[in-house]
C-alpha cells in the first residue's frame, strides 16, 4: 500500500517499525534484531579511508527514506523504515556516548521501556 491513512498514529508507526525490525533481524541478522550496519560501515571505511560511524550509517539510511518518500505521495513502507532507522540511529548514538554499556544491558533495559 502506498498511501498513509490520516488515522495512522505515531504509536502505530513505532509498533510497526518494531515488528519489521524483529522480522528482518530474524531473516538477515540475529534474533536480537538488525546488526548489519556496524559491519557495513567498517567495510565502507576500509574501502574509502573515511571514518563513518554506525550512527552515521543509520542517519544516511534515514535520509534516503525521507528522500524516497518525498519523491511521490506518502509511502507507508518508506515511512515505517524511516522510523526503524531513527531508532537504530538513536541506539548507535547512545552507544557512542556510553561505549561501556553492553548490548545485552540495553536489550534487558528495553523491557522497562515497554
Backbone as numpy.savetxt, mean C-alpha at the origin, in Angstrom:
# Nx Ny Nz CAx CAy CAz Cx Cy Cz
-16.14 -2.86 -12.23 -16.98 -1.67 -12.23 -16.10 -0.44 -12.23
-16.44 0.52 -13.09 -15.60 1.71 -13.18 -16.12 2.85 -12.33
-17.39 2.95 -12.09 -17.93 4.07 -11.34 -17.87 3.85 -9.84
-17.73 4.95 -9.11 -17.75 4.89 -7.66 -19.07 5.50 -7.22
-19.84 4.75 -6.47 -21.12 5.22 -5.98 -20.92 6.37 -5.02
-21.86 7.31 -5.03 -21.82 8.40 -4.06 -22.00 7.86 -2.65
-22.48 6.65 -2.52 -22.73 6.05 -1.23 -21.50 5.36 -0.65
-20.42 5.31 -1.39 -19.19 4.69 -0.90 -18.60 5.56 0.19
-18.30 4.95 1.34 -17.73 5.70 2.46 -16.24 5.41 2.58
-15.55 6.28 3.28 -14.12 6.08 3.53 -13.89 4.76 4.25
-14.73 4.43 5.19 -14.58 3.18 5.92 -14.73 1.98 5.00
-15.65 2.05 4.06 -15.81 0.96 3.10 -14.56 0.82 2.23
-13.99 1.94 1.82 -12.76 1.89 1.02 -11.61 1.30 1.83
-11.50 1.67 3.09 -10.46 1.11 3.95 -10.62 -0.39 4.12
-11.84 -0.83 4.36 -12.10 -2.27 4.54 -11.82 -3.04 3.25
-12.22 -2.49 2.12 -11.97 -3.15 0.83 -10.48 -3.23 0.56
-9.76 -2.14 0.85 -8.31 -2.13 0.63 -7.64 -3.19 1.50
-8.08 -3.33 2.74 -7.51 -4.35 3.63 -7.76 -5.75 3.07
-8.94 -5.99 2.56 -9.27 -7.29 1.97 -8.39 -7.56 0.75
-8.24 -6.56 -0.10 -7.40 -6.70 -1.30 -5.96 -7.00 -0.90
-5.45 -6.29 0.10 -4.07 -6.51 0.54 -3.87 -7.93 1.06
-4.84 -8.43 1.81 -4.74 -9.81 2.30 -4.75 -10.80 1.15
-5.65 -10.60 0.18 -5.74 -11.50 -0.97 -4.46 -11.48 -1.80
-3.96 -10.30 -2.09 -2.75 -10.20 -2.91 -1.53 -10.70 -2.16
-1.49 -10.47 -0.86 -0.39 -10.99 -0.07 -0.35 -12.51 -0.12
-1.51 -13.13 -0.02 -1.59 -14.58 -0.08 -1.20 -15.10 -1.47
-1.57 -14.35 -2.51 -1.26 -14.76 -3.88 0.21 -14.58 -4.22
0.75 -13.41 -3.88 2.05 -13.02 -4.39 3.17 -13.00 -3.37
2.85 -12.76 -2.13 3.90 -12.54 -1.15 3.81 -13.50 0.02
3.39 -12.99 1.15 3.39 -13.77 2.38 2.05 -13.63 3.07
1.75 -14.54 3.99 0.45 -14.46 4.68 0.23 -13.13 5.40
1.30 -12.47 5.85 1.12 -11.19 6.53 0.88 -10.04 5.56
0.87 -10.32 4.27 0.50 -9.31 3.30 1.61 -8.91 2.36
1.37 -7.81 1.67 2.26 -7.28 0.64 3.63 -6.97 1.22
4.66 -7.58 0.68 6.02 -7.37 1.17 7.03 -7.33 0.03
6.60 -6.96 -1.17 7.50 -6.97 -2.32 8.21 -5.64 -2.56
7.75 -4.57 -1.97 8.32 -3.26 -2.30 9.77 -3.11 -1.84
10.13 -3.61 -0.68 11.51 -3.47 -0.21 12.48 -4.12 -1.20
12.14 -5.31 -1.68 13.00 -5.98 -2.66 13.00 -5.24 -3.99
11.86 -4.70 -4.38 11.76 -3.96 -5.64 12.63 -2.71 -5.58
12.55 -1.98 -4.48 13.34 -0.76 -4.32 14.83 -1.08 -4.25
15.18 -2.16 -3.58 16.60 -2.56 -3.51 17.14 -2.87 -4.91
16.34 -3.55 -5.73 16.77 -3.85 -7.09 16.88 -2.57 -7.91
15.91 -1.69 -7.79 15.95 -0.41 -8.50 17.19 0.38 -8.10
17.47 0.44 -6.81 18.64 1.18 -6.33 19.94 0.58 -6.86
20.00 -0.74 -6.91 21.20 -1.41 -7.42 21.42 -1.10 -8.91
20.34 -1.05 -9.66 20.43 -0.79 -11.09 20.76 0.68 -11.38
20.14 1.58 -10.63 20.26 3.01 -10.96 21.27 3.77 -10.12
21.70 3.19 -9.00 22.58 3.92 -8.10 21.84 4.94 -7.25
20.53 4.93 -7.31 19.70 5.84 -6.51 19.61 5.34 -5.08
18.92 6.10 -4.25 18.72 5.67 -2.86 17.25 5.82 -2.47
16.39 5.30 -3.31 14.96 5.31 -3.03 14.67 4.45 -1.80
13.73 4.90 -0.99 13.33 4.10 0.18 12.07 3.30 -0.15
11.76 2.37 0.71 10.52 1.61 0.53 9.32 2.56 0.53
9.32 3.53 1.44 8.22 4.50 1.49 8.11 5.27 0.17
9.27 5.65 -0.42 9.25 6.33 -1.72 8.60 5.45 -2.78
8.86 4.15 -2.74 8.24 3.23 -3.70 6.73 3.22 -3.58
6.24 3.17 -2.34 4.78 3.18 -2.13 4.19 4.53 -2.55
4.92 5.62 -2.29 4.44 6.94 -2.71 4.31 6.99 -4.23
5.30 6.45 -4.94 5.25 6.42 -6.40 4.03 5.64 -6.88
3.76 4.50 -6.26 2.60 3.70 -6.65 1.30 4.46 -6.39
1.23 5.18 -5.27 0.03 5.97 -4.95 -0.18 7.07 -6.00
0.88 7.75 -6.37 0.78 8.80 -7.38 0.33 8.20 -8.71
0.88 7.04 -9.07 0.46 6.37 -10.30 -1.04 6.11 -10.29
-1.56 5.62 -9.18 -3.01 5.34 -9.09 -3.82 6.62 -9.20
-3.34 7.72 -8.61 -4.07 8.99 -8.71 -4.08 9.50 -10.14
-2.95 9.38 -10.82 -2.89 9.81 -12.22 -3.83 8.96 -13.07
-3.77 7.66 -12.91 -4.66 6.77 -13.69 -6.12 7.11 -13.44
-6.46 7.32 -12.17 -7.85 7.62 -11.82 -8.32 8.93 -12.44
-7.44 9.89 -12.53 -7.83 11.21 -13.05 -7.81 11.29 -14.57
-7.46 10.23 -15.25 -7.48 10.22 -16.71 -8.84 9.80 -17.25
-9.78 9.52 -16.38 -11.13 9.11 -16.78 -12.06 9.38 -15.61
-13.29 8.92 -15.72 -14.19 9.06 -14.57 -13.68 8.17 -13.44
-14.15 8.43 -12.25 -13.67 7.70 -11.07 -13.64 6.20 -11.33
-12.53 5.58 -10.95 -12.32 4.16 -11.20 -12.08 3.46 -9.87
-13.03 2.66 -9.46 -13.00 2.03 -8.14 -11.70 1.27 -7.87
-11.24 0.49 -8.83 -10.04 -0.32 -8.62 -8.82 0.56 -8.32
-8.66 1.64 -9.06 -7.53 2.54 -8.82 -7.63 3.18 -7.45
-8.84 3.57 -7.06 -9.03 4.21 -5.75 -8.78 3.22 -4.62
-9.26 1.99 -4.77 -9.01 0.98 -3.73 -7.52 0.68 -3.60
-6.83 0.58 -4.72 -5.38 0.38 -4.69 -4.68 1.56 -4.04
-5.13 2.77 -4.35 -4.55 3.98 -3.75 -4.63 3.93 -2.23
-5.78 3.54 -1.71 -5.96 3.44 -0.26 -4.99 2.41 0.33
-4.85 1.28 -0.34 -3.91 0.25 0.13 -2.48 0.77 0.09
-2.09 1.43 -1.00 -0.73 1.96 -1.10 -0.47 3.03 -0.05
-1.47 3.83 0.25 -1.30 4.85 1.29 -1.00 4.21 2.64
-1.66 3.11 2.95 -1.40 2.45 4.23 -0.01 1.79 4.24
0.39 1.23 3.11 1.72 0.64 3.03 2.81 1.72 3.10
2.54 2.87 2.52 3.45 4.01 2.65 3.58 4.40 4.13
2.45 4.51 4.81 2.48 4.86 6.23 3.26 3.87 7.06
3.05 2.59 6.79 3.79 1.54 7.50 5.29 1.69 7.27
5.69 1.91 6.02 7.10 2.03 5.70 7.72 3.29 6.32
7.00 4.40 6.27 7.51 5.65 6.85 7.68 5.52 8.36
6.72 4.93 9.02 6.84 4.75 10.47 7.98 3.81 10.82
8.20 2.80 9.98 9.32 1.88 10.20 10.64 2.61 10.05
10.71 3.60 9.14 11.93 4.40 9.00 12.21 5.21 10.26
11.15 5.67 10.91 11.29 6.46 12.12 11.67 5.60 13.32
11.23 4.36 13.30 11.44 3.43 14.41 11.99 2.11 13.89
13.20 2.10 13.38 13.71 0.87 12.75 13.85 -0.30 13.71
13.84 -0.05 15.01 13.96 -1.16 15.96 12.64 -1.90 16.15
11.55 -1.31 15.67 10.24 -1.96 15.78 10.16 -3.07 14.75
9.90 -4.26 15.19 9.83 -5.42 14.30 8.44 -5.51 13.67
8.38 -6.05 12.46 7.11 -6.21 11.77 6.13 -7.01 12.62
6.59 -8.03 13.30 5.70 -8.85 14.13 5.05 -8.00 15.22
5.80 -7.03 15.76 5.23 -6.15 16.78 4.16 -5.25 16.19
4.41 -4.77 14.97 3.42 -3.94 14.29 2.17 -4.74 14.02
2.33 -5.97 13.53 1.19 -6.82 13.22 0.40 -7.15 14.50
1.09 -7.39 15.60 0.40 -7.69 16.86 -0.36 -6.46 17.34
0.22 -5.28 17.19 -0.43 -4.05 17.61 -1.65 -3.74 16.74
-1.65 -4.25 15.51 -2.75 -4.00 14.57 -4.07 -4.48 15.16
-4.05 -5.56 15.93 -5.27 -6.07 16.54 -5.88 -5.03 17.48
-5.05 -4.21 18.12 -5.55 -3.17 19.01 -6.23 -2.05 18.26
-5.88 -1.87 16.96 -6.43 -0.77 16.17 -7.80 -1.10 15.60
-8.16 -2.35 15.61 -9.45 -2.76 15.00 -10.60 -2.47 15.92
